[in-house]
Amino acid sequence: MQYKDFHGIYADSPHGKEGLYNPERGFRLEVALDVANKNYLWDAKNYPDITSYLEEQSALYATDSVSLVQTYFYLTDLVGEKISPENFQTMAIFFEKLRELGKKAVLRFAYETAFMGRAPKGPTKEDILRHAEQLKPFLEANRDVIQVVQAGMIGAWGEWHSSVHGLEQSDETKREILEAILQMTPEGRYVQVRVPTYKNLLAADSGKYRHISFHDDFIVIQPHPWDGEMSEGTPAFEQIVRESPFLPVDGELPWGTWSVNQDPDNPGKGWLIDGPQTARRLFLQHYTSLSAIHNYKEKGVSDKYSMMQWKKTPISKDFLTKNKMPISDGYFENQDGSAAERNAFDYIRDHLGYRIELQELSCPKRWKAGKENPIELTLINRGFSTLFNDHEVHFVLIDETGKVAKILPTSTRVNDWQPYAPGDSTCTPLLHRIQATWALPPDMKPGTYRLGLWIPDGSMRLNMNPRFAIRCANGNVDWWISKDGKFGVNILTTVEI
């Protein structure tokens, strides 16, 4: 038998201070599309098509390891109409561009582009129910590129307030629309609501209730009249803490142009949002994703907004230990063992969602063809949350020509890779095991093989795309992609057959 220990990524490892790109986690972009008019909603003059704004934003945030896009499909001009085949084709073009770029959608449908009665028109309940029924088969056909569905539809920007027809004023109407959104959402995908109050419209012991998560569109840390009564210590805050271990959670800061330059409720007293305390909140509520466009690179300003300041704000090992937050192996060290400083921005970027850190491998050094060969691999999830949606876990053998010779599927469920046991007040990291016995065929060609861990997307469409495969956070694990641009394998060791 051979045993191999793995270590984390040191600060001065190659790319040690860059983000580790992984699917369905981390920072996200935001793109709003006018479905009927086939353009970027907020600047149709400069982006008179479906994909150019997305491509520009993907390039702007390329160094921030962004694998998600909050995708608004505005159905404004479809009020009173059915969604046409041409409309569906417009949305399909955007989804296909996401696949090409290696990203998935945090999906929201909306109609109204202004609030406080300023929107020129809005949907009736009947419009929303009709469109939700139409959307169901389309979303199911594109479930591979959908991370989660946000319960939009109602009111300004789909935030469930200030709708033209006052839909948010009736609990029964909100419940009916929420149930329609759940019904249209692809099987296995969660629905996120703006505040727990909306989730609580449903019976807590129902399957529908268990498929609803949260997105906080106003993370400011300090209590504020606009925070949806979700600041720390409130019942809503505690509900998210309690339920979030099993749910994908998303959020965003307010716009920096608003919070830094001018808070309408405190004229001349704008504020920066605290980085370490934001990290603590994202940890407590198991955040999977956070907007990268709010309070960061707005208006091309280089250093004015909160997230830019986070890059200058140290986050210490002592702070993380005191708050029982995850500390990746070697994260505060250089390769020679000397101390390394980390900042709040990098820590949040690196720990949103999952962060899979391999621990130890045991397997035969010399494998026997025609015999059973045992493998055990342990790992710790150093991220804020577990994994969601469909991901397979395989061991692979790569031959000396660079070809995948054999694939061994396992029964491992990545959705069980919790950072720590839910409810554990000590937040002690859990050790997870992948165990398998590999019976190689008797005619397996002798030679030296690389043994790898391959965690691809579970969908047929994205299965072989390395942009959707999971990369482990280890400094002594190479990342391998085949010559034809497929797979995406974590190389563990070499074995002889």
N, C-alpha and C positions, 0 to 999 in steps of 0.2 A: 504493500500500500504506500501511497505518497500522500503527504499532507502539505497544504499550502495556506499560509496566512495572508490575508489581504489588508492593506492599509488605506486610509482615506486619501483625499487630495490635499497635499500641503499647499500653503500659500504661494511658495515659489516653485511648485511643480509646473510643468508646461501647461499653460492656460489655467493655472491655479486660481487666478483672480478673475477669470471670465466665467460666465454662466454656463452651466451644462444643459444643452438643449435636450429637452425631453417632451414627449407628446402629452397633451391634456393636463398641463400644470403650468404654473408660473405667471408671468406677466401676460397681459392680453392687450390687443389693439381694440379700436372701435371704428366701425364703418357703417354708415347709414345710407341705404339705397332706396330710391324712389322706384318702386317696381313698375308702375304704369309708364313712367317716362324714361326709364332705363338709364338713370344717371346717379351720381353721388348727390344726395339730397341737399347738403348744405352749401355746395359750390358747383352747381351744374355747369356753369360757364367754363370753368377750368377742368372739370372732370365729367364730360358729357357722355360717359359710358359706364359700364358695370364694374370694371376691374382696375382701372388705372390708379385710383386713390388707394386701393388696397396694396397694389404693388409699390407705390411710393412710400406708404407707411411701413411696409415690411422692410424696405431698404433703410429707412430712417432708424428703425428700432432693431436692426439686425444684430447689434452687439448685446442686446438685452435678453437674448434667449427666448423670444416670444413665439409660442406655439399655438396661441388661441386668439380668436378675433370675435369680439362682441359684434354680432351681425344683426343690424336692424333692417328688417324688410318693412318699409312703409307702404301700406295699402290705401293711402289717402284718397287717391282718385278712383278707387274701386268701391267706395261707399255706394250702396244701392245696386252694385253690379256683381257678377260672378267673376272669379279668378279665371282668366282665359288661358288657353294653351300657350299663348305668347308670353303671358305673365309667368307661367311656370318655367318656361324656357329661360327667361331672364334670371330667375333665381337659380336655375340649374347651372348657368354659366358661372355665377359667382361661386357656387359650391365646387365646381370643377377647378376653378382657380385656387381655391383653398387646398385642394388635394395636391395640385401642382407645387404649391409653396410649402407643403408639409404642415398645414395648420388645420384646426378644427373650429367650429362655430359655437360660441355662446349665443344662442339664437333667441331673438325677440322680434315679435311682430307688433307694429304700432300703426296708428292712423294720424294722430293729432300732433302737430309740430310746435304748438305754443300752449301756454297755460293761462289760467285765470280768465277764461272766456275769450281769449284772443284767437283761437284756432278758427279758421273759416268754416270748417265742417268736421263732423266726427261721426263715427258709426253708431248705429242703434244696436241693441242687444241682438236683434235678428241678423244684422250684417255680420257680427262677430261669430255667431253660431253657424251661419251658413259657410263662412270662410274657413272656420276650424274644421268643419266636416270635409270640405274640399281639400284642405291641406294634409289631412291624415295620410293618404297613400303616398303623396309626394314626399313627406318627411320620412316615412318608413323606407322609401326607396333610397333616401340619402342619409340614413341613420349612421353610416360609417364615418361621416364627417361632422356629425353633431355631437358636441360634448355634453350639452345640457340645454334645456329650453327654459327661457324665462317667461313668467306669466305676464306678458305685456297686454296688448290689445286695448286696455282701458286708459283713456285720458292722455294727458301730455306725455309724450315720449314713452308711452306704455307704462307709466309709473303709478297708475291707479289713482290719479287725482285730477281735479279740474277738467273733467270731460264735458264736451258740449251738451250731451244729453243727461248729465248727472248720473251716469251709471254707477259710480262709486258710492252713491248715497243709499243704495239698497243692498243689504247683506244677501238677500235672496238672489239678486242679479249677479253679484260678485261670485257667489257660490256656483251658480249655474255656469258662468263663464269659466271659472277655474276648473270645473269638472269637464267642460268642453276642451280646455287646453290640455288637461291630463289625458283625455281620450285621443286627442290628435298627436300626442307625443309618442315617438317610437318606443316600442317595448324595451325595457332595460334602461331607458334614459330618465333622468330626474327632471322635475320642474322646480324652478326657483321663484320665490315670491319676495316682494320688497320688504315686508315686515311680518313677524310671526302672527300678527292678528289675522292676516288673510289665510294662513295655513289653518288657524284655529276655527275657521268657518266649517271645517270638516270634522267628522268624528275621529277622535284620537286613536281609536282602536281599528280604524279602517285601513285597507291596503292603500287607498288613495292618499291618506294622510302620510303614510310612511314613504311615499314617493315625492314628497314636497320638501325642498330645501330653501335656502335663503340667498339673497344678494343685497348687500347693504350699499346703497348708492350715495352714502354721505358719512364716510369714516372721518371723523375729526378728533376722536379721543376725548376731548373735553365736552361736557354736556352742552347741547345747543338746541334751540327751539325747533330746528329742522332735522334733528337726528332720528326722527321716528320713534322717539322714546326707547332707544336701544343703547344708550350709554351704559357703562359698567355699573352694576348694582340694580338695574331695572329687571323686572320679570322677563321682558323680551330678551335682554342680553343673556340671562341665565338659561332661557329656553334654548337659545342657539348653542350655548356651551354644552348643554345636556344632550342635544340631538345631533350635533354636527359631526361626531366621530363616524357616523354612518352615511354622511351626505356630502356632496360636492358644494362648497360654499364660495361665492364670488363677491367682489366688492370694488368700490372705487372711492377715492378722495374727491372732494369738490374741486371745481376748476381753480387753478391757482390765480387766474385773473380775478376771480371773485374773492377767495379767502385771503390772499396775500395783499391784494391791492385795495379792496374795499368790501367789508362785510356790511351789507345793508342794515343789519341790526346793531352794528357797532361802528358807525362811520369813522373812518380814519384809524381803525384799530384792527386791521387785518392781522392774521397770525400764521405762523408756520406750524405744521402738524408734526408732532414729536415722533421721530423715527424709531427709537428703541421701544417706546410704548405702543406704537403701531405694530411692531413685530410681536410684542407680547399679546396683543389682541388677536392678531392673525393666528398665533399659536393656540390660544385658548379656544378659539372658535373654528379651528381646523380648516383654515382657508386653503382652497385649491388654486384660486386665481385672483389676481388684482389688476386693475387697469393701469397700464403704463402711460396713458396719454393725459391723465389728470394730475396736475400739480407737478409736472416733470419738464417736458421739453416744449411746453406751450409757446407759441408765437416766436419760436426760434431764440428765446432768451436762454442764455447759457447757465446761469447760476442763481436765478431768482426764486424759484419755487421749492416747495417742501422736499420733493424727492431728490432734487439736486443737492439740497442741503444735507440729506441723509448720507450722501456720498462723502461728506466731510465730517460726519458724526460717528465717532468710534462706538462700537458695541463690544462690551467686554465679556470675557469668559465668566467673570464673577456675576455680572448682571444675568446672564443666561442660567447659570447654576442656581442663583437665588430664586429665579422664576421657573425653575424646572423645565427649561426649554432645551430643545435638542442641540447637541454639540457634536458635530461630525469629527471623526478621528483625524487629527492633524490639522484641523481647520485653523487653529491659532498658532501653528508652528511652521517653520521653514524646514527643509529637508535635513539640515544639520542640527535640528533640535532647538534652535533659537526661537524666541517669541516673535509672532507676527501680529500686526494690527489688522482688524477687520472693521468694516463700517456697516451701518444699519441698512443701507441700500443693498449691498452685496448679500448680507445675511438673509434679508427678505427674499431677494431674487432666488437664492440658492435653496430656500427651505419651504417656499410655497408648494403646496401639494406634497408629492412624495420625493424622497431622496434615498435611493436604494444603495446601501453600502454593504458589500460582500464582506464576510468575516473569515470563514475557513472552508476549505475544500478537502475532502478525502475521497480517493479513488485509487484503483490499481495503477501502478507505474507502467506495468506491462499487461495489456489486456489480452484475453484469450478468445480467439474466434471460436464460435460454437458453444461458448460458455456464458454464464451470467456474470456481469461485472457491476458491483455495487458503487453507487455515487451518492455522496451527501454534501450539500452546499448550504451553509448558513448565511443569514443576512440580517441586517437591522435597517428599518426604515427611519431615517433621521429627519424626515420631512414633517410638515404640520398635519398631513392627512394621509389616509390610505389611498389606494388607486380605485378608479371606477371604470365602468363600461367593460369592453371585451378585450382581454389580452391573454394570449397563450404563453405557456412556459415550456421551452424545449432545451434539451442538450443537443449539441451538434458536434460532429467530427468533420474536420476540414483536412483534406489530404495535401500532399506535398505540391500538387499542381495548383492549389488554391481553389479547389472545388469542394462543395459540401458533399461529403460522401454518405453520411447517414444523419438522420434526424430522429431523436427520441422524444416524443411528446410525454409530458408528465401530467399528473392530475392536480397540480398546484393551482390554487385560486389566489391571484394577486390581490383580489378585493379583501382578503383576510389579513393583508400585511399592515396591520395597524402600527403606528409608532409606539404606542403603549396601550395597555388594556384600558378600554373605556371605563371611566369611573375610578381608575387608580390615582389616588391623590398624590402619590410620589412620582408619577409619570415615568416610571422605570422602563427603559427601552426593552421591547420584546425581541427575542431571538427567534427568527423564523427558519424553517428547514425545508429544503427541496431534496427529496429522497427518491431515488430511482434505481432500478436494476436493469442493466442494458445487456440483453442477450444478442450478441453479434452473430451474423450468419457464418456458417463454417467456411465459406469461401471468401471471407473478408480479406482483402489484399494486405499483406504485411507491409509495414512501414511506420513512419513517424507522422502522427496526426495532432492537430491542435484541437483541444476540447474547449467548446464554447458554450455560453449561456445565451439563448436567443429568446427574447420576449417581444414578439411582434404584435401588431394590431390583430384582433380576432376576426376582422372582416375580410372577405375574399378580395375585395377591391384594393385594400391597403396592406394586405398581409406581407408582401415581399418588399414593401417600401421602407428603406432604413430610416427615413425621417419620422416614421411612426413606430419605430422599435425603441425599447427602453434601454438607456445607457446607464450603467452603474457608476456610482460616485467613488471610484477607487483610482488611486494614482498608479498602481501596478497591475492594471487590467487594460489591455489594448482593445481598441475598437476596430472591428474588421467589417469591411463591406466588400462584396464580391466584385470581380472585374466588370461584371455587367450591371453594377450599381444596385444590387439587391441585398437582402438580409439586413445586416446591422447586428453584429454578434459581439458579446463581451468575451474576449479570449481569456480562459482561466489557466491553462497549462498545456503541456505537450504529453502525449502518451505513445507508447509503442504497441504495435499489434503484430 
